[in-house]
Amino acid sequence: MALHVEELGERHERAFQDILRGDPVEYFFFDLDYRFERASARFFLALDGDDIRGMLLVYKGRVAHAKGDREAVRLLLDHVDISPVELMVPFEHRDLVVERFEFPTTWVLVAMSLEKGKERPAFTKVPERLTTGDAEALTHLLTSSQPDYWGHLKKEDIDAMFKDRTWLGIKDDAGGLVSAGMTMVTRPVSNIFTIVTAEGHRNKGYATSMVSALVKEIFSASEMAMINVHEGNVPAQKAYARVGFRPHGRFFHIKNGTRRA
């Protein structure tokens, strides 16, 4: 049978799970949504007979991740029928995305990972645990510091994130929130989803402090931590490297993509 796409079903579920377990950092978002967001996620496989050569995650009908060999990713991208779409693929498949989509916003992301026991925490100020009482300040910090990514957020969105995620923050002497970070502790890998610091409070070691504190939270239950950072954000990469993170891979990420005519 020629290479083709099928939605994940019982027949291939065991092989799919084996792939996720085989490289839990590479397939983190697939595993996360497979275990915790099944009602909001769909999974498609590029199959050569019974062999899985690629896979596509579609989350809430707006976010997609594609992985696999070149032929498999090409076929899977042709299967993406979302507009607008937020899409991530391994960097080596960047041209396949450019051929198929137009997009106003794009990033190259570096995935970094850290194994438990190899961390080197460092603090200039110890972050505190945030609560829903900090949601308004947190919303302002995120939307003002990273508008391209968080500009759509509302306070109620942040309120909902406190249900299963850990938010830590650093406040100034007046009690204003100036730096924050968030993780969701899962086994065997936990991702640091965001680190943000207000512009007037950068270069004070807050990012290193935040990552150090989040890693401590993560390693209370997980064996591996990971974080994605923009390739051009060299100061952030250096801050994460000081704590022990090392590059794992590169990804091409677009937002608000539409299918080319």
C-alpha positions as CSV (number, residue, x, y, z in Angstrom):
1,M,0.0,0.0,0.0
2,A,1.3,3.5,-0.9
3,L,2.1,6.0,1.8
4,H,-1.2,7.4,3.1
5,V,-2.8,9.2,6.0
6,E,-5.2,7.6,8.6
7,E,-6.5,9.0,11.8
8,L,-5.1,7.2,14.9
9,G,-7.2,4.1,15.7
10,E,-6.9,1.1,17.9
11,R,-4.9,-0.9,15.3
12,H,-1.9,1.5,15.5
13,E,-2.3,2.8,19.0
14,R,0.4,0.5,20.5
15,A,3.0,1.5,17.9
16,F,2.0,5.2,18.3
17,Q,2.6,4.9,22.1
18,D,5.9,3.2,21.5
19,I,7.1,6.1,19.4
20,L,6.1,8.6,22.0
21,R,7.8,6.7,24.8
22,G,11.0,6.2,22.7
23,D,11.7,10.0,22.5
24,P,9.6,11.8,25.1
25,V,11.3,15.1,24.5
26,E,10.9,15.1,20.7
27,Y,7.2,14.0,21.0
28,F,6.3,15.9,24.2
29,F,3.3,17.8,22.8
30,F,1.9,14.6,21.2
31,D,2.2,12.7,24.4
32,L,0.8,15.6,26.5
33,D,-2.3,16.0,24.4
34,Y,-2.7,12.2,23.9
35,R,-2.8,11.7,27.7
36,F,-4.5,14.9,28.9
37,E,-6.4,16.6,26.0
38,R,-7.9,13.7,24.1
39,A,-11.2,15.5,23.8
40,S,-9.5,18.5,22.2
41,A,-6.9,16.7,20.0
42,R,-6.8,14.6,16.9
43,F,-3.9,12.5,15.7
44,F,-3.2,11.5,12.1
45,L,-0.5,9.0,11.0
46,A,1.4,8.8,7.7
47,L,1.5,5.0,7.2
48,D,3.6,2.8,4.9
49,G,1.7,-0.5,5.5
50,D,1.7,-0.7,9.3
51,D,4.9,1.4,9.7
52,I,4.4,4.9,11.1
53,R,6.6,7.2,9.1
54,G,5.1,10.5,10.4
55,M,2.4,11.9,12.6
56,L,0.3,15.0,12.8
57,L,-1.3,16.5,16.0
58,V,-4.2,18.9,15.6
59,Y,-5.1,20.7,18.8
60,K,-8.4,22.5,19.2
61,G,-8.7,22.8,15.5
62,R,-6.1,25.6,15.3
63,V,-2.7,24.3,16.3
64,A,-0.8,21.6,14.4
65,H,2.5,19.8,14.9
66,A,3.9,17.5,12.2
67,K,6.9,15.1,12.5
68,G,8.4,12.4,10.4
69,D,10.5,11.9,7.3
70,R,10.2,14.3,4.4
71,E,7.7,12.4,2.3
72,A,5.5,11.8,5.3
73,V,5.6,15.4,6.5
74,R,4.7,16.6,2.9
75,L,1.7,14.3,2.9
76,L,0.6,15.3,6.4
77,L,0.9,19.0,5.7
78,D,-1.4,18.5,2.7
79,H,-3.9,17.0,5.2
80,V,-3.9,20.2,7.4
81,D,-7.2,21.9,6.7
82,I,-7.1,24.7,9.3
83,S,-7.3,28.5,8.7
84,P,-5.7,30.3,10.4
85,V,-3.2,27.7,11.7
86,E,-0.4,27.8,14.2
87,L,2.0,25.1,12.9
88,M,5.3,23.6,14.0
89,V,7.6,21.3,12.1
90,P,11.2,20.2,12.3
91,F,13.4,22.9,10.8
92,E,14.6,20.7,8.0
93,H,11.0,20.7,6.6
94,R,10.7,24.5,6.7
95,D,10.5,24.7,2.9
96,L,7.4,22.3,2.8
97,V,5.6,24.8,5.0
98,V,6.7,27.9,3.0
99,E,5.4,26.1,-0.2
100,R,2.0,25.5,1.3
101,F,1.2,28.4,3.6
102,E,1.3,32.2,3.8
103,F,2.0,33.6,7.3
104,P,2.6,37.0,8.9
105,T,4.4,35.6,11.9
106,T,7.2,33.0,12.0
107,W,9.9,31.9,14.4
108,V,12.8,29.4,14.5
109,L,12.7,27.7,17.9
110,V,15.5,25.9,19.6
111,A,14.3,23.1,21.9
112,M,16.5,22.7,24.9
113,S,16.5,19.8,27.5
114,L,17.9,19.1,30.9
115,E,18.2,15.7,32.6
116,K,17.5,15.5,36.4
117,G,20.7,15.5,38.3
118,K,22.5,17.8,35.8
119,E,20.9,21.0,36.8
120,R,22.9,24.0,38.1
121,P,20.4,26.3,39.8
122,A,21.3,29.9,40.3
123,F,19.3,32.7,41.9
124,T,19.6,36.5,42.1
125,K,16.0,36.6,43.5
126,V,13.9,33.6,44.6
127,P,10.5,33.5,42.7
128,E,7.3,33.0,44.6
129,R,4.3,30.9,43.7
130,L,1.6,32.9,42.0
131,T,-2.2,32.5,42.6
132,T,-5.3,33.5,40.8
133,G,-5.1,36.8,42.7
134,D,-2.1,37.6,40.4
135,A,-4.0,36.8,37.2
136,E,-4.6,40.4,36.2
137,A,-1.0,41.4,36.7
138,L,0.1,38.3,35.0
139,T,-2.1,39.0,32.0
140,H,-0.7,42.5,31.7
141,L,2.9,41.3,31.9
142,L,2.4,38.6,29.2
143,T,0.5,40.7,26.8
144,S,2.7,43.8,27.1
145,S,6.0,41.9,27.0
146,Q,5.3,39.4,24.3
147,P,2.3,40.8,22.3
148,D,2.9,38.7,19.2
149,Y,2.4,35.5,21.2
150,W,0.2,36.4,24.2
151,G,-1.6,39.4,22.8
152,H,-4.9,37.4,22.5
153,L,-4.9,36.5,26.2
154,K,-7.6,37.7,28.6
155,K,-7.7,37.5,32.4
156,E,-10.1,34.6,32.3
157,D,-7.7,32.6,30.1
158,I,-5.0,33.0,32.8
159,D,-7.5,32.1,35.5
160,A,-8.2,28.8,33.7
161,M,-4.4,28.0,33.5
162,F,-4.0,27.9,37.3
163,K,-6.1,24.7,37.4
164,D,-3.3,22.4,36.3
165,R,-0.2,24.6,35.8
166,T,2.3,26.1,38.2
167,W,3.0,29.8,37.8
168,L,6.0,31.4,39.6
169,G,6.8,35.1,39.7
170,I,9.2,37.8,40.8
171,K,7.8,41.1,42.2
172,D,9.5,44.4,42.6
173,D,9.8,46.3,45.9
174,A,6.4,47.9,45.3
175,G,4.8,44.5,44.8
176,G,4.5,44.7,41.0
177,L,4.9,41.6,39.0
178,V,8.0,42.0,36.8
179,S,8.9,38.4,35.8
180,A,6.9,35.1,35.5
181,G,7.2,31.6,34.3
182,M,4.9,28.6,34.0
183,T,5.2,24.8,33.8
184,M,2.8,21.8,33.9
185,V,4.5,19.0,35.9
186,T,4.1,15.7,33.9
187,R,6.0,12.5,33.8
188,P,8.5,11.6,32.4
189,V,9.1,15.1,30.8
190,S,7.8,18.5,31.8
191,N,7.9,21.6,29.6
192,I,8.6,25.2,30.7
193,F,5.9,26.9,28.6
194,T,6.9,30.5,29.1
195,I,9.4,32.8,30.8
196,V,8.8,36.5,30.5
197,T,10.4,39.6,32.1
198,A,9.2,43.2,31.9
199,E,11.5,45.3,29.6
200,G,12.7,47.6,32.4
201,H,13.7,44.6,34.6
202,R,15.9,42.6,32.2
203,N,19.6,41.8,32.7
204,K,19.1,41.2,36.4
205,G,19.3,37.4,36.4
206,Y,15.6,37.0,36.7
207,A,15.3,34.5,33.8
208,T,18.0,32.3,35.3
209,S,16.3,32.5,38.7
210,M,12.9,31.7,37.2
211,V,14.2,28.7,35.2
212,S,16.0,27.4,38.3
213,A,12.9,27.6,40.4
214,L,10.7,25.9,37.7
215,V,13.3,23.2,37.2
216,K,13.1,22.5,41.0
217,E,9.3,22.1,40.6
218,I,9.7,19.9,37.6
219,F,12.2,17.5,39.2
220,S,9.9,16.9,42.1
221,A,8.2,14.4,39.8
222,S,9.8,14.4,36.3
223,E,13.1,13.1,35.0
224,M,13.6,15.6,32.2
225,A,12.8,19.3,31.7
226,M,12.5,21.0,28.4
227,I,12.0,24.6,27.0
228,N,11.6,26.2,23.6
229,V,13.4,29.5,22.9
230,H,13.6,31.7,19.9
231,E,16.8,31.1,18.0
232,G,17.6,34.8,18.0
233,N,17.1,35.2,21.7
234,V,20.7,34.5,22.6
235,P,20.5,36.0,26.1
236,A,17.7,33.6,27.0
237,Q,19.6,30.6,25.6
238,K,22.6,31.6,27.7
239,A,20.5,32.0,30.8
240,Y,19.0,28.5,30.3
241,A,22.4,27.0,29.5
242,R,23.7,28.4,32.8
243,V,21.1,26.2,34.6
244,G,22.2,23.2,32.5
245,F,19.9,23.1,29.5
246,R,21.4,21.9,26.2
247,P,20.1,22.2,22.6
248,H,17.9,19.2,21.5
249,G,16.6,20.3,18.1
250,R,15.3,23.2,15.9
251,F,11.8,23.8,14.8
252,F,10.1,26.1,12.3
253,H,7.0,27.7,13.8
254,I,4.3,29.8,12.0
255,K,1.3,31.6,13.4
256,N,-1.9,32.8,11.6
257,G,-0.9,30.7,8.5
258,T,-3.3,30.4,5.6
259,R,-3.2,27.9,2.7
260,R,-1.7,29.3,-0.5
261,A,-4.1,29.4,-3.4
